[in-house]
Amino acid sequence: MVLRHPATSDELVIWRDPGGVWRYSSTADGLHGQTVVEFLLLRRRLGLGYVRRNLRWWVRENARRSRDRHP
């Protein structure tokens, strides 16, 4: 899955590894294979409650964009 943040244009490639952990690669900082939670904790400097909220936003936004592209 590729997600693009509308404010920063950062593109994240997100996948689930064989162990079931969600991981990402970022076009902005070149990090590869970190967990999505690590991304938000380290890059955005958010607490775990905010991480959960941000992840929900990404999922909703991606679902909305998918619906808009494929009516």
Distance bins in CASP14 RR format, pairs under 12 A and 6 or more apart:
PFRMAT RR
TARGET T0000
AUTHOR 0000-0000-0000
RMODE 2
METHOD distances of the structure
MODEL  1
1 11 0 0 0 0 0 1 0 0 0 0 0
1 12 0 0 0 0 1 0 0 0 0 0 0
1 13 1 0 0 1 0 0 0 0 0 0 0
1 14 1 0 1 0 0 0 0 0 0 0 0
1 15 1 0 0 1 0 0 0 0 0 0 0
1 16 0 0 0 0 1 0 0 0 0 0 0
1 22 0 0 0 0 1 0 0 0 0 0 0
1 23 0 0 0 0 0 1 0 0 0 0 0
1 24 0 0 0 0 1 0 0 0 0 0 0
1 25 0 0 0 0 0 1 0 0 0 0 0
1 36 0 0 0 0 0 1 0 0 0 0 0
1 58 0 0 0 0 1 0 0 0 0 0 0
1 59 0 0 0 0 1 0 0 0 0 0 0
1 61 0 0 0 0 0 1 0 0 0 0 0
1 62 1 0 0 1 0 0 0 0 0 0 0
1 63 0 0 0 0 0 1 0 0 0 0 0
1 65 0 0 0 0 0 1 0 0 0 0 0
1 66 0 0 0 0 1 0 0 0 0 0 0
2 10 0 0 0 0 0 1 0 0 0 0 0
2 11 1 0 1 0 0 0 0 0 0 0 0
2 12 1 0 0 1 0 0 0 0 0 0 0
2 13 1 0 1 0 0 0 0 0 0 0 0
2 14 1 0 0 1 0 0 0 0 0 0 0
2 15 0 0 0 0 1 0 0 0 0 0 0
2 24 0 0 0 0 0 1 0 0 0 0 0
2 25 0 0 0 0 1 0 0 0 0 0 0
2 26 0 0 0 0 0 1 0 0 0 0 0
2 27 0 0 0 0 1 0 0 0 0 0 0
2 58 0 0 0 0 0 1 0 0 0 0 0
2 62 0 0 0 0 1 0 0 0 0 0 0
2 65 0 0 0 0 0 1 0 0 0 0 0
2 66 0 0 0 0 0 1 0 0 0 0 0
3 9 0 0 0 0 0 1 0 0 0 0 0
3 10 0 0 0 0 1 0 0 0 0 0 0
3 11 1 0 0 1 0 0 0 0 0 0 0
3 12 1 0 1 0 0 0 0 0 0 0 0
3 13 0 0 0 0 1 0 0 0 0 0 0
3 14 1 0 0 1 0 0 0 0 0 0 0
3 15 0 0 0 0 0 1 0 0 0 0 0
3 22 0 0 0 0 0 1 0 0 0 0 0
3 24 0 0 0 0 1 0 0 0 0 0 0
3 25 0 0 0 0 0 1 0 0 0 0 0
3 26 0 0 0 0 0 1 0 0 0 0 0
3 27 0 0 0 0 0 1 0 0 0 0 0
3 36 0 0 0 0 1 0 0 0 0 0 0
3 39 0 0 0 0 0 1 0 0 0 0 0
3 54 0 0 0 0 0 1 0 0 0 0 0
3 55 0 0 0 0 0 1 0 0 0 0 0
3 57 0 0 0 0 0 1 0 0 0 0 0
3 58 1 0 1 0 0 0 0 0 0 0 0
3 59 0 0 0 0 1 0 0 0 0 0 0
3 60 0 0 0 0 0 1 0 0 0 0 0
3 61 1 0 0 1 0 0 0 0 0 0 0
3 62 1 0 1 0 0 0 0 0 0 0 0
3 63 0 0 0 0 0 1 0 0 0 0 0
3 64 0 0 0 0 0 1 0 0 0 0 0
3 65 0 0 0 0 1 0 0 0 0 0 0
3 66 0 0 0 0 0 1 0 0 0 0 0
4 10 1 0 0 1 0 0 0 0 0 0 0
4 11 1 0 1 0 0 0 0 0 0 0 0
4 12 1 0 0 1 0 0 0 0 0 0 0
4 13 0 0 0 0 0 1 0 0 0 0 0
4 14 0 0 0 0 0 1 0 0 0 0 0
4 26 0 0 0 0 0 1 0 0 0 0 0
4 27 0 0 0 0 1 0 0 0 0 0 0
4 28 0 0 0 0 0 1 0 0 0 0 0
4 58 0 0 0 0 0 1 0 0 0 0 0
4 61 0 0 0 0 1 0 0 0 0 0 0
4 62 0 0 0 0 1 0 0 0 0 0 0
4 65 0 0 0 0 1 0 0 0 0 0 0
5 11 1 0 0 1 0 0 0 0 0 0 0
5 12 1 0 0 1 0 0 0 0 0 0 0
5 26 0 0 0 0 0 1 0 0 0 0 0
5 27 0 0 0 0 0 1 0 0 0 0 0
5 28 0 0 0 0 1 0 0 0 0 0 0
5 39 0 0 0 0 0 1 0 0 0 0 0
5 40 0 0 0 0 0 1 0 0 0 0 0
5 43 0 0 0 0 0 1 0 0 0 0 0
5 44 0 0 0 0 0 1 0 0 0 0 0
5 54 0 0 0 0 0 1 0 0 0 0 0
5 57 0 0 0 0 1 0 0 0 0 0 0
5 58 0 0 0 0 1 0 0 0 0 0 0
5 61 0 0 0 0 1 0 0 0 0 0 0
5 62 0 0 0 0 0 1 0 0 0 0 0
5 65 0 0 0 0 0 1 0 0 0 0 0
6 57 0 0 0 0 0 1 0 0 0 0 0
6 58 0 0 0 0 0 1 0 0 0 0 0
6 61 1 0 0 1 0 0 0 0 0 0 0
6 62 0 0 0 0 0 1 0 0 0 0 0
6 64 0 0 0 0 0 1 0 0 0 0 0
6 65 0 0 0 0 1 0 0 0 0 0 0
7 57 0 0 0 0 0 1 0 0 0 0 0
7 61 0 0 0 0 0 1 0 0 0 0 0
8 26 0 0 0 0 0 1 0 0 0 0 0
8 27 0 0 0 0 0 1 0 0 0 0 0
8 28 1 0 0 1 0 0 0 0 0 0 0
8 29 0 0 0 0 0 1 0 0 0 0 0
8 43 0 0 0 0 0 1 0 0 0 0 0
8 44 0 0 0 0 0 1 0 0 0 0 0
9 26 0 0 0 0 0 1 0 0 0 0 0
9 27 0 0 0 0 1 0 0 0 0 0 0
9 28 0 0 0 0 1 0 0 0 0 0 0
10 24 0 0 0 0 0 1 0 0 0 0 0
10 25 0 0 0 0 0 1 0 0 0 0 0
10 26 1 0 0 1 0 0 0 0 0 0 0
10 27 1 0 0 1 0 0 0 0 0 0 0
10 28 1 0 1 0 0 0 0 0 0 0 0
10 29 0 0 0 0 1 0 0 0 0 0 0
10 30 0 0 0 0 0 1 0 0 0 0 0
10 31 0 0 0 0 0 1 0 0 0 0 0
10 39 0 0 0 0 0 1 0 0 0 0 0
10 43 0 0 0 0 1 0 0 0 0 0 0
10 44 0 0 0 0 0 1 0 0 0 0 0
10 58 0 0 0 0 0 1 0 0 0 0 0
11 24 0 0 0 0 0 1 0 0 0 0 0
11 25 0 0 0 0 1 0 0 0 0 0 0
11 26 1 0 0 1 0 0 0 0 0 0 0
11 27 1 0 1 0 0 0 0 0 0 0 0
11 28 1 0 0 1 0 0 0 0 0 0 0
11 29 0 0 0 0 0 1 0 0 0 0 0
11 30 0 0 0 0 0 1 0 0 0 0 0
12 22 0 0 0 0 0 1 0 0 0 0 0
12 23 0 0 0 0 0 1 0 0 0 0 0
12 24 1 0 1 0 0 0 0 0 0 0 0
12 25 1 0 0 1 0 0 0 0 0 0 0
12 26 1 0 1 0 0 0 0 0 0 0 0
12 27 1 0 0 1 0 0 0 0 0 0 0
12 28 0 0 0 0 1 0 0 0 0 0 0
12 29 0 0 0 0 0 1 0 0 0 0 0
12 30 0 0 0 0 0 1 0 0 0 0 0
12 31 0 0 0 0 1 0 0 0 0 0 0
12 32 0 0 0 0 0 1 0 0 0 0 0
12 33 0 0 0 0 0 1 0 0 0 0 0
12 34 0 0 0 0 0 1 0 0 0 0 0
12 35 0 0 0 0 0 1 0 0 0 0 0
12 36 0 0 0 0 1 0 0 0 0 0 0
12 39 1 0 0 1 0 0 0 0 0 0 0
12 40 0 0 0 0 0 1 0 0 0 0 0
12 43 0 0 0 0 0 1 0 0 0 0 0
12 54 0 0 0 0 0 1 0 0 0 0 0
12 55 0 0 0 0 0 1 0 0 0 0 0
12 58 0 0 0 0 1 0 0 0 0 0 0
12 61 0 0 0 0 0 1 0 0 0 0 0
12 62 0 0 0 0 0 1 0 0 0 0 0
13 22 0 0 0 0 0 1 0 0 0 0 0
13 23 0 0 0 0 1 0 0 0 0 0 0
13 24 1 0 0 1 0 0 0 0 0 0 0
13 25 1 0 1 0 0 0 0 0 0 0 0
13 26 0 0 0 0 1 0 0 0 0 0 0
13 27 0 0 0 0 1 0 0 0 0 0 0
13 28 0 0 0 0 0 1 0 0 0 0 0
13 30 0 0 0 0 0 1 0 0 0 0 0
13 31 0 0 0 0 0 1 0 0 0 0 0
13 32 0 0 0 0 1 0 0 0 0 0 0
13 33 0 0 0 0 1 0 0 0 0 0 0
13 34 0 0 0 0 0 1 0 0 0 0 0
13 36 0 0 0 0 0 1 0 0 0 0 0
13 39 0 0 0 0 0 1 0 0 0 0 0
14 21 0 0 0 0 0 1 0 0 0 0 0
14 22 1 0 0 1 0 0 0 0 0 0 0
14 23 1 0 0 1 0 0 0 0 0 0 0
14 24 1 0 1 0 0 0 0 0 0 0 0
14 25 0 0 0 0 1 0 0 0 0 0 0
14 26 0 0 0 0 0 1 0 0 0 0 0
14 32 0 0 0 0 0 1 0 0 0 0 0
14 33 0 0 0 0 0 1 0 0 0 0 0
14 34 0 0 0 0 0 1 0 0 0 0 0
14 35 0 0 0 0 0 1 0 0 0 0 0
14 36 1 0 0 1 0 0 0 0 0 0 0
14 37 0 0 0 0 0 1 0 0 0 0 0
14 39 0 0 0 0 1 0 0 0 0 0 0
14 55 0 0 0 0 0 1 0 0 0 0 0
14 58 0 0 0 0 1 0 0 0 0 0 0
14 59 0 0 0 0 0 1 0 0 0 0 0
14 62 0 0 0 0 1 0 0 0 0 0 0
15 21 0 0 0 0 1 0 0 0 0 0 0
15 22 1 0 0 1 0 0 0 0 0 0 0
15 23 1 0 1 0 0 0 0 0 0 0 0
15 24 1 0 0 1 0 0 0 0 0 0 0
15 25 0 0 0 0 1 0 0 0 0 0 0
15 32 0 0 0 0 0 1 0 0 0 0 0
15 33 0 0 0 0 1 0 0 0 0 0 0
15 34 0 0 0 0 0 1 0 0 0 0 0
15 35 0 0 0 0 0 1 0 0 0 0 0
15 36 0 0 0 0 0 1 0 0 0 0 0
16 22 1 0 1 0 0 0 0 0 0 0 0
16 23 1 0 0 1 0 0 0 0 0 0 0
16 24 0 0 0 0 0 1 0 0 0 0 0
16 33 0 0 0 0 0 1 0 0 0 0 0
16 35 0 0 0 0 0 1 0 0 0 0 0
16 36 0 0 0 0 0 1 0 0 0 0 0
17 23 1 0 1 0 0 0 0 0 0 0 0
17 24 0 0 0 0 0 1 0 0 0 0 0
17 33 0 0 0 0 1 0 0 0 0 0 0
17 34 0 0 0 0 0 1 0 0 0 0 0
17 35 0 0 0 0 1 0 0 0 0 0 0
17 36 0 0 0 0 0 1 0 0 0 0 0
19 35 0 0 0 0 0 1 0 0 0 0 0
20 35 0 0 0 0 0 1 0 0 0 0 0
20 36 0 0 0 0 0 1 0 0 0 0 0
21 33 0 0 0 0 1 0 0 0 0 0 0
21 34 0 0 0 0 0 1 0 0 0 0 0
21 35 1 0 1 0 0 0 0 0 0 0 0
21 36 0 0 0 0 1 0 0 0 0 0 0
21 37 0 0 0 0 1 0 0 0 0 0 0
21 38 0 0 0 0 0 1 0 0 0 0 0
22 33 0 0 0 0 0 1 0 0 0 0 0
22 34 0 0 0 0 0 1 0 0 0 0 0
22 35 1 0 0 1 0 0 0 0 0 0 0
22 36 1 0 1 0 0 0 0 0 0 0 0
22 37 0 0 0 0 1 0 0 0 0 0 0
22 38 0 0 0 0 0 1 0 0 0 0 0
22 39 0 0 0 0 1 0 0 0 0 0 0
22 40 0 0 0 0 0 1 0 0 0 0 0
22 51 0 0 0 0 0 1 0 0 0 0 0
22 55 0 0 0 0 1 0 0 0 0 0 0
22 58 0 0 0 0 0 1 0 0 0 0 0
22 59 0 0 0 0 0 1 0 0 0 0 0
23 31 0 0 0 0 0 1 0 0 0 0 0
23 32 0 0 0 0 1 0 0 0 0 0 0
23 33 1 0 1 0 0 0 0 0 0 0 0
23 34 1 0 0 1 0 0 0 0 0 0 0
23 35 1 0 1 0 0 0 0 0 0 0 0
23 36 1 0 0 1 0 0 0 0 0 0 0
23 37 0 0 0 0 0 1 0 0 0 0 0
23 38 0 0 0 0 1 0 0 0 0 0 0
23 39 0 0 0 0 1 0 0 0 0 0 0
24 30 0 0 0 0 0 1 0 0 0 0 0
24 31 1 0 0 1 0 0 0 0 0 0 0
24 32 0 0 0 0 1 0 0 0 0 0 0
24 33 1 0 0 1 0 0 0 0 0 0 0
24 34 1 0 0 1 0 0 0 0 0 0 0
24 35 1 0 0 1 0 0 0 0 0 0 0
24 36 1 0 1 0 0 0 0 0 0 0 0
24 37 0 0 0 0 1 0 0 0 0 0 0
24 38 0 0 0 0 1 0 0 0 0 0 0
24 39 1 0 1 0 0 0 0 0 0 0 0
24 40 0 0 0 0 1 0 0 0 0 0 0
24 42 0 0 0 0 0 1 0 0 0 0 0
24 43 0 0 0 0 0 1 0 0 0 0 0
24 55 0 0 0 0 0 1 0 0 0 0 0
24 58 0 0 0 0 0 1 0 0 0 0 0
25 31 1 0 0 1 0 0 0 0 0 0 0
25 32 1 0 1 0 0 0 0 0 0 0 0
25 33 1 0 0 1 0 0 0 0 0 0 0
25 34 0 0 0 0 1 0 0 0 0 0 0
25 35 0 0 0 0 0 1 0 0 0 0 0
25 36 0 0 0 0 0 1 0 0 0 0 0
25 39 0 0 0 0 1 0 0 0 0 0 0
26 32 0 0 0 0 1 0 0 0 0 0 0
26 33 0 0 0 0 1 0 0 0 0 0 0
26 34 0 0 0 0 1 0 0 0 0 0 0
26 36 0 0 0 0 0 1 0 0 0 0 0
26 38 0 0 0 0 0 1 0 0 0 0 0
26 39 1 0 0 1 0 0 0 0 0 0 0
26 40 0 0 0 0 0 1 0 0 0 0 0
26 42 0 0 0 0 0 1 0 0 0 0 0
26 43 1 0 0 1 0 0 0 0 0 0 0
26 44 0 0 0 0 0 1 0 0 0 0 0
28 39 0 0 0 0 0 1 0 0 0 0 0
28 43 0 0 0 0 1 0 0 0 0 0 0
29 38 0 0 0 0 0 1 0 0 0 0 0
29 39 0 0 0 0 1 0 0 0 0 0 0
29 42 0 0 0 0 1 0 0 0 0 0 0
29 43 1 0 0 1 0 0 0 0 0 0 0
29 44 0 0 0 0 0 1 0 0 0 0 0
30 39 0 0 0 0 0 1 0 0 0 0 0
30 43 0 0 0 0 0 1 0 0 0 0 0
31 38 0 0 0 0 1 0 0 0 0 0 0
31 39 1 0 0 1 0 0 0 0 0 0 0
31 42 0 0 0 0 1 0 0 0 0 0 0
31 43 0 0 0 0 1 0 0 0 0 0 0
32 38 0 0 0 0 0 1 0 0 0 0 0
32 39 0 0 0 0 0 1 0 0 0 0 0
33 39 0 0 0 0 1 0 0 0 0 0 0
34 40 0 0 0 0 0 1 0 0 0 0 0
34 41 0 0 0 0 1 0 0 0 0 0 0
34 42 1 0 0 1 0 0 0 0 0 0 0
34 43 0 0 0 0 1 0 0 0 0 0 0
35 41 0 0 0 0 1 0 0 0 0 0 0
35 42 0 0 0 0 0 1 0 0 0 0 0
35 43 0 0 0 0 0 1 0 0 0 0 0
35 51 0 0 0 0 0 1 0 0 0 0 0
35 55 0 0 0 0 0 1 0 0 0 0 0
36 42 0 0 0 0 0 1 0 0 0 0 0
36 43 0 0 0 0 0 1 0 0 0 0 0
36 44 0 0 0 0 0 1 0 0 0 0 0
36 46 0 0 0 0 0 1 0 0 0 0 0
36 51 0 0 0 0 1 0 0 0 0 0 0
36 52 0 0 0 0 0 1 0 0 0 0 0
36 54 0 0 0 0 1 0 0 0 0 0 0
36 55 1 0 0 1 0 0 0 0 0 0 0
36 56 0 0 0 0 0 1 0 0 0 0 0
36 58 0 0 0 0 1 0 0 0 0 0 0
36 59 0 0 0 0 0 1 0 0 0 0 0
37 43 0 0 0 0 0 1 0 0 0 0 0
37 44 0 0 0 0 0 1 0 0 0 0 0
37 46 0 0 0 0 1 0 0 0 0 0 0
37 47 0 0 0 0 1 0 0 0 0 0 0
37 48 1 0 0 1 0 0 0 0 0 0 0
37 49 0 0 0 0 0 1 0 0 0 0 0
37 50 0 0 0 0 0 1 0 0 0 0 0
37 51 1 0 1 0 0 0 0 0 0 0 0
37 52 0 0 0 0 1 0 0 0 0 0 0
37 54 0 0 0 0 1 0 0 0 0 0 0
37 55 1 0 0 1 0 0 0 0 0 0 0
38 44 0 0 0 0 0 1 0 0 0 0 0
38 45 0 0 0 0 0 1 0 0 0 0 0
38 46 0 0 0 0 0 1 0 0 0 0 0
38 48 0 0 0 0 0 1 0 0 0 0 0
38 51 0 0 0 0 1 0 0 0 0 0 0
39 45 0 0 0 0 0 1 0 0 0 0 0
39 46 0 0 0 0 1 0 0 0 0 0 0
39 51 0 0 0 0 1 0 0 0 0 0 0
39 54 0 0 0 0 1 0 0 0 0 0 0
39 55 0 0 0 0 1 0 0 0 0 0 0
39 58 0 0 0 0 0 1 0 0 0 0 0
40 46 1 0 1 0 0 0 0 0 0 0 0
40 47 0 0 0 0 1 0 0 0 0 0 0
40 48 0 0 0 0 1 0 0 0 0 0 0
40 49 0 0 0 0 1 0 0 0 0 0 0
40 50 1 0 0 1 0 0 0 0 0 0 0
40 51 1 0 1 0 0 0 0 0 0 0 0
40 52 0 0 0 0 1 0 0 0 0 0 0
40 53 0 0 0 0 1 0 0 0 0 0 0
40 54 1 0 1 0 0 0 0 0 0 0 0
40 55 1 0 0 1 0 0 0 0 0 0 0
40 56 0 0 0 0 0 1 0 0 0 0 0
40 57 0 0 0 0 0 1 0 0 0 0 0
40 58 0 0 0 0 1 0 0 0 0 0 0
41 47 1 0 0 1 0 0 0 0 0 0 0
41 48 1 0 0 1 0 0 0 0 0 0 0
41 49 0 0 0 0 0 1 0 0 0 0 0
41 50 0 0 0 0 1 0 0 0 0 0 0
41 51 1 0 0 1 0 0 0 0 0 0 0
41 52 0 0 0 0 0 1 0 0 0 0 0
41 54 0 0 0 0 0 1 0 0 0 0 0
41 55 0 0 0 0 0 1 0 0 0 0 0
42 51 0 0 0 0 0 1 0 0 0 0 0
43 51 0 0 0 0 0 1 0 0 0 0 0
43 54 0 0 0 0 0 1 0 0 0 0 0
44 50 1 0 0 1 0 0 0 0 0 0 0
44 51 0 0 0 0 1 0 0 0 0 0 0
44 53 0 0 0 0 0 1 0 0 0 0 0
44 54 1 0 0 1 0 0 0 0 0 0 0
44 55 0 0 0 0 0 1 0 0 0 0 0
44 57 0 0 0 0 0 1 0 0 0 0 0
44 58 0 0 0 0 0 1 0 0 0 0 0
45 51 0 0 0 0 0 1 0 0 0 0 0
45 54 0 0 0 0 0 1 0 0 0 0 0
46 52 0 0 0 0 1 0 0 0 0 0 0
46 53 0 0 0 0 1 0 0 0 0 0 0
46 54 1 0 0 1 0 0 0 0 0 0 0
46 55 0 0 0 0 0 1 0 0 0 0 0
46 57 0 0 0 0 0 1 0 0 0 0 0
47 53 0 0 0 0 1 0 0 0 0 0 0
47 54 0 0 0 0 1 0 0 0 0 0 0
47 55 0 0 0 0 0 1 0 0 0 0 0
48 54 0 0 0 0 0 1 0 0 0 0 0
48 55 0 0 0 0 0 1 0 0 0 0 0
49 55 0 0 0 0 1 0 0 0 0 0 0
49 56 0 0 0 0 0 1 0 0 0 0 0
50 56 0 0 0 0 0 1 0 0 0 0 0
50 57 0 0 0 0 0 1 0 0 0 0 0
51 57 0 0 0 0 0 1 0 0 0 0 0
51 58 0 0 0 0 0 1 0 0 0 0 0
52 58 0 0 0 0 0 1 0 0 0 0 0
52 59 0 0 0 0 0 1 0 0 0 0 0
53 59 0 0 0 0 0 1 0 0 0 0 0
53 60 0 0 0 0 0 1 0 0 0 0 0
54 60 0 0 0 0 0 1 0 0 0 0 0
54 61 0 0 0 0 0 1 0 0 0 0 0
55 61 0 0 0 0 0 1 0 0 0 0 0
55 62 0 0 0 0 0 1 0 0 0 0 0
56 62 0 0 0 0 0 1 0 0 0 0 0
56 63 0 0 0 0 0 1 0 0 0 0 0
57 63 0 0 0 0 0 1 0 0 0 0 0
57 64 0 0 0 0 0 1 0 0 0 0 0
58 64 0 0 0 0 0 1 0 0 0 0 0
58 65 0 0 0 0 0 1 0 0 0 0 0
59 65 0 0 0 0 0 1 0 0 0 0 0
59 66 0 0 0 0 0 1 0 0 0 0 0
60 66 0 0 0 0 0 1 0 0 0 0 0
60 67 0 0 0 0 0 1 0 0 0 0 0
61 67 0 0 0 0 0 1 0 0 0 0 0
61 68 0 0 0 0 0 1 0 0 0 0 0
62 68 0 0 0 0 0 1 0 0 0 0 0
62 69 0 0 0 0 0 1 0 0 0 0 0
63 69 0 0 0 0 0 1 0 0 0 0 0
63 70 0 0 0 0 0 1 0 0 0 0 0
64 70 0 0 0 0 0 1 0 0 0 0 0
END
